[in-house]
Amino acid sequence: MTRLIGLLASKWAMPVLYHLLRAPGPLRFGVLRKAIGRVTPRELSLTLKRFEEIGVVSRKVYAEVPLRVEYSLTVLGLSLEAPILALGRWAEEHASELAVRNPESELEAAAKPAVSS
């Protein structure tokens, strides 16, 4: 459980899973990267490799020139659909209740000396 939570807590894990869940079929690396947005090739590659290692993502390499690699969810990966969508629904339902904090402001506040009266 700890390994899975650690993996899912990584910055790009949920966007990768979301796009693979929503895709009508396997996705090429470049298509997935473009769909996600600001992810670097290295970050996306590491995330996909970790998912592949635990059996959530399948990587298929085609012996073509240029080389073609496609990614899709395994049966195990597809089983994440219900919990991920449930978490998304929960976040939407409670969006107004969730506090958005600015870490820099909190650090500045913590650095200021307390004023005693």
GIFEN-V396312 format. One record per run of one state. SS is the DSSP state (a for helix, b for strand, c for the rest). FROM is the first residue (numbers start at 1). TO is the last residue. Records with the same first field share a line. If there is no record, write none. Layout:
SS = FROM-TO ; FROM-TO
This chain:
c = 1-1 ; 9-12 ; 23-26 ; 37-40 ; 54-56 ; 63-67 ; 74-74 ; 79-80 ; 94-102 ; 112-117
a = 2-8 ; 13-22 ; 29-36 ; 41-53 ; 75-78 ; 81-93 ; 103-111
b = 27-28 ; 57-62 ; 68-73
